[in-house]
Amino acid sequence: MLSDEELLRYSRQILMPRFDIAGQEKLKSARVLVIGAGGLGCPVALYLGAAGVGHLTLVDDDDIELANLQRQIGFDQSQLGDSKAESLADRVRRINPLVSVTALKARLDGEELARWVEEASLVVDCSDNFHTRFSLNRACVAAKVPLVSGAAIRGEGQLSVYDSRVEDSPCYHCLYPEQGNEDLTCSQAGVIAPLVGMIGSAQAMEAIKVITGVGRPLVGRLLLLDAWEMQWREMKLARDPHCPVCSG
């Protein structure tokens, strides 16, 4: 049940007939795990917290650096040297004290990662390396927890939803082979600031769609953004029948 304060706070969402009180109650009941509290993780956490997701867990082992402030909008100059996860969690709490936020200054892997994924309603991948992405994908497939995946570099971004609960839904490994990928980070290749906001905001929207069942999530579809040309392209994704992660 929603309190009077929640009904007022989320009134602009509840007013939408497709969303209504039922959608807001689903958000309140959700537990979302956000991996990465950087350029993508900031808008994801801020929007999901403001929208009323009941519990957010923010995971990042890094501290805030000066070069982060160009695009990581959850932080400011006074927080240099502080934990990203803890600082972002505090920012979400100040925006919306009605939600519960857990900060983990850690790099999850193996059994620990699997445990946190199993406890989540949905996972949002805001990481910046292939090892984490593949590990998250395996854990989400095993636990049958939907995964909202985003990436941004230079002026290019991409976004998809992998949901093993949906018949014939591909997983991240169906799209990218685990061998032969080399990480290319923003510190090496650069990134334009608003791009991460665009992809992160879209990830938050996809998370809300999956949680509430309102709209058509990007399952089996990959969105590609060229921000310099402001062009979105959509690719259909097929499940790999021989995928070592999801074909079993």
C-alpha positions as CSV (number, residue, x, y, z in Angstrom):
1,M,0.0,0.0,0.0
2,L,1.1,3.5,-0.8
3,S,1.1,6.2,1.9
4,D,-0.5,9.6,1.4
5,E,3.0,11.1,1.0
6,E,3.9,8.5,-1.6
7,L,0.6,9.2,-3.5
8,L,1.6,12.8,-3.7
9,R,5.3,12.3,-4.4
10,Y,4.6,9.9,-7.3
11,S,1.4,11.5,-8.5
12,R,2.7,12.4,-12.0
13,Q,3.4,8.7,-12.6
14,I,0.2,7.5,-11.0
15,L,-1.8,9.8,-13.2
16,M,-0.9,7.8,-16.2
17,P,-3.7,5.2,-16.9
18,R,-1.2,2.5,-18.0
19,F,0.9,3.0,-14.9
20,D,-1.6,3.8,-12.2
21,I,-1.2,2.8,-8.5
22,A,-0.5,-0.8,-9.5
23,G,2.7,0.2,-11.3
24,Q,3.9,2.4,-8.4
25,E,3.3,-0.5,-6.0
26,K,5.4,-2.7,-8.2
27,L,8.2,-0.2,-8.1
28,K,8.0,0.0,-4.3
29,S,8.3,-3.8,-4.0
30,A,11.3,-4.0,-6.3
31,R,14.9,-4.6,-5.4
32,V,17.3,-3.3,-8.0
33,L,21.0,-4.1,-8.1
34,V,23.1,-1.4,-9.9
35,I,26.6,-2.4,-10.8
36,G,28.7,0.7,-11.3
37,A,28.2,4.2,-9.9
38,G,29.9,6.2,-12.6
39,G,28.6,7.9,-15.7
40,L,25.8,5.4,-16.3
41,G,25.2,4.5,-12.7
42,C,24.5,8.1,-11.6
43,P,21.5,8.8,-13.8
44,V,20.2,5.2,-13.3
45,A,20.3,5.5,-9.5
46,L,19.0,9.1,-9.4
47,Y,16.0,8.4,-11.6
48,L,15.1,5.0,-10.1
49,G,15.4,6.4,-6.6
50,A,13.3,9.4,-7.5
51,A,10.7,7.2,-9.3
52,G,10.2,5.2,-6.1
53,V,12.0,1.9,-6.5
54,G,11.7,0.4,-3.0
55,H,15.3,-0.8,-2.6
56,L,18.5,0.1,-4.5
57,T,21.8,-1.6,-4.0
58,L,24.7,0.5,-5.5
59,V,28.0,-1.3,-6.1
60,D,31.3,0.3,-7.0
61,D,34.8,0.0,-5.6
62,D,36.1,3.3,-6.9
63,D,36.6,6.7,-5.3
64,I,35.6,10.0,-6.9
65,E,38.3,11.7,-9.0
66,L,38.4,15.1,-10.6
67,A,38.1,13.6,-14.1
68,N,34.8,12.0,-13.1
69,L,33.0,15.3,-12.6
70,Q,32.8,16.0,-16.3
71,R,30.0,13.4,-16.7
72,Q,29.2,11.7,-13.3
73,I,26.4,14.0,-12.3
74,G,25.7,12.5,-8.9
75,F,29.0,14.0,-7.5
76,D,30.5,17.4,-6.9
77,Q,33.9,19.0,-6.2
78,S,33.5,18.7,-2.4
79,Q,33.4,14.9,-2.7
80,L,36.7,14.2,-4.3
81,G,38.3,11.1,-2.7
82,D,35.0,9.8,-1.3
83,S,33.5,6.5,-2.2
84,K,31.3,6.6,-5.4
85,A,28.8,4.0,-4.1
86,E,28.4,5.7,-0.7
87,S,28.2,9.2,-2.1
88,L,25.7,8.3,-4.7
89,A,23.6,6.4,-2.2
90,D,23.5,9.4,0.0
91,R,22.5,11.6,-2.9
92,V,19.6,9.3,-3.7
93,R,18.5,9.3,0.0
94,R,18.4,13.1,0.0
95,I,16.3,13.1,-3.2
96,N,13.9,10.5,-1.9
97,P,14.1,9.5,1.8
98,L,11.2,7.0,1.3
99,V,13.5,4.5,-0.6
100,S,16.0,2.2,1.0
101,V,19.5,2.4,-0.5
102,T,22.5,0.1,0.2
103,A,26.0,1.1,-0.8
104,L,28.7,-1.5,-1.4
105,K,32.2,-0.3,-1.9
106,A,33.3,-3.6,-3.5
107,R,33.9,-5.4,-6.8
108,L,31.5,-8.3,-6.7
109,D,32.5,-11.6,-8.3
110,G,31.8,-15.4,-8.0
111,E,29.5,-16.6,-5.3
112,E,29.2,-13.1,-3.7
113,L,28.0,-11.7,-7.0
114,A,25.6,-14.6,-7.5
115,R,24.1,-14.1,-4.1
116,W,23.4,-10.4,-4.6
117,V,21.9,-11.1,-8.1
118,E,19.6,-13.8,-6.6
119,E,18.2,-11.3,-4.1
120,A,17.4,-8.7,-6.8
121,S,14.3,-8.2,-8.8
122,L,16.3,-6.7,-11.6
123,V,20.0,-5.9,-12.3
124,V,21.3,-2.8,-14.2
125,D,24.8,-3.2,-15.6
126,C,26.5,0.2,-15.6
127,S,30.0,-1.3,-15.5
128,D,32.9,-0.4,-17.8
129,N,34.6,-3.7,-18.4
130,F,33.8,-7.0,-20.2
131,H,34.8,-9.2,-17.2
132,T,32.1,-7.7,-15.1
133,R,29.5,-7.8,-17.9
134,F,30.1,-11.5,-18.6
135,S,30.0,-12.4,-14.9
136,L,26.8,-10.4,-14.4
137,N,25.2,-12.1,-17.5
138,R,26.0,-15.6,-16.2
139,A,24.7,-14.8,-12.7
140,C,21.5,-13.3,-14.2
141,V,20.8,-16.2,-16.5
142,A,21.4,-18.7,-13.6
143,A,19.0,-16.8,-11.3
144,K,16.5,-15.9,-14.0
145,V,16.8,-12.2,-13.1
146,P,16.4,-9.6,-15.9
147,L,19.5,-7.6,-16.9
148,V,19.4,-4.1,-18.3
149,S,22.7,-3.5,-20.1
150,G,24.2,-0.2,-21.3
151,A,27.5,1.0,-22.5
152,A,28.9,4.4,-23.7
153,I,32.2,5.5,-25.1
154,R,33.4,8.4,-27.3
155,G,30.1,9.5,-28.8
156,E,28.5,6.1,-29.2
157,G,26.2,4.1,-26.9
158,Q,24.2,1.0,-26.8
159,L,21.4,-0.5,-24.8
160,S,19.5,-3.8,-24.5
161,V,17.5,-5.9,-22.0
162,Y,18.3,-9.6,-21.5
163,D,15.6,-11.5,-19.7
164,S,15.9,-15.3,-19.4
165,R,12.3,-15.5,-18.2
166,V,11.2,-14.7,-21.7
167,E,11.1,-17.5,-24.2
168,D,13.9,-17.3,-26.9
169,S,15.4,-14.2,-25.2
170,P,19.1,-13.9,-26.0
171,C,21.7,-13.2,-23.3
172,Y,24.7,-10.9,-23.4
173,H,27.0,-13.8,-24.4
174,C,24.8,-14.5,-27.5
175,L,25.8,-11.0,-28.7
176,Y,29.5,-10.9,-27.7
177,P,31.9,-13.8,-27.5
178,E,33.8,-13.9,-24.2
179,Q,37.1,-14.5,-25.9
180,G,38.9,-11.9,-27.8
181,N,37.3,-8.8,-26.3
182,E,39.6,-6.0,-25.1
183,D,38.4,-3.4,-22.7
184,L,38.5,0.1,-24.0
185,T,37.7,2.6,-21.2
186,C,36.6,6.2,-21.2
187,S,40.1,7.2,-19.8
188,Q,41.6,5.7,-22.9
189,A,39.2,6.6,-25.6
190,G,37.2,9.6,-24.1
191,V,33.5,10.1,-23.8
192,I,31.2,13.2,-24.4
193,A,29.4,14.1,-21.1
194,P,25.7,14.0,-22.1
195,L,26.0,10.6,-23.8
196,V,26.2,8.7,-20.5
197,G,23.2,10.6,-19.3
198,M,21.2,9.6,-22.4
199,I,22.1,5.9,-22.1
200,G,21.8,5.9,-18.3
201,S,18.3,7.5,-18.5
202,A,17.3,5.0,-21.1
203,Q,18.5,2.2,-18.8
204,A,16.4,3.6,-16.0
205,M,13.3,3.7,-18.3
206,E,13.9,0.1,-19.4
207,A,14.2,-1.0,-15.7
208,I,10.9,0.7,-14.9
209,K,9.2,-1.0,-17.9
210,V,10.4,-4.5,-16.9
211,I,9.5,-4.0,-13.2
212,T,6.0,-2.7,-13.9
213,G,5.1,-4.6,-17.0
214,V,4.2,-1.4,-18.7
215,G,5.5,-0.9,-22.3
216,R,7.7,-3.0,-24.5
217,P,11.2,-3.6,-23.1
218,L,14.2,-4.0,-25.3
219,V,14.2,-7.8,-25.1
220,G,15.7,-9.3,-28.3
221,R,16.6,-5.8,-29.5
222,L,19.8,-3.7,-29.4
223,L,19.6,0.1,-29.6
224,L,22.7,1.8,-31.0
225,L,23.2,5.5,-30.6
226,D,25.5,7.8,-32.6
227,A,25.3,11.0,-30.5
228,W,27.2,13.1,-33.0
229,E,24.7,12.4,-35.7
230,M,21.9,12.0,-33.2
231,Q,20.8,8.7,-34.9
232,W,19.4,5.7,-33.1
233,R,19.5,2.3,-34.9
234,E,17.8,-0.9,-33.8
235,M,19.1,-4.4,-34.4
236,K,17.2,-7.6,-33.8
237,L,19.0,-10.0,-31.5
238,A,18.5,-13.8,-31.9
239,R,19.3,-16.3,-29.2
240,D,22.4,-18.4,-30.0
241,P,21.3,-22.1,-29.8
242,H,24.8,-23.0,-29.0
243,C,25.4,-20.3,-26.4
244,P,27.4,-21.8,-23.5
245,V,25.5,-19.6,-21.0
246,C,21.9,-19.7,-21.9
247,S,21.4,-22.6,-24.3
248,G,21.2,-25.2,-21.5
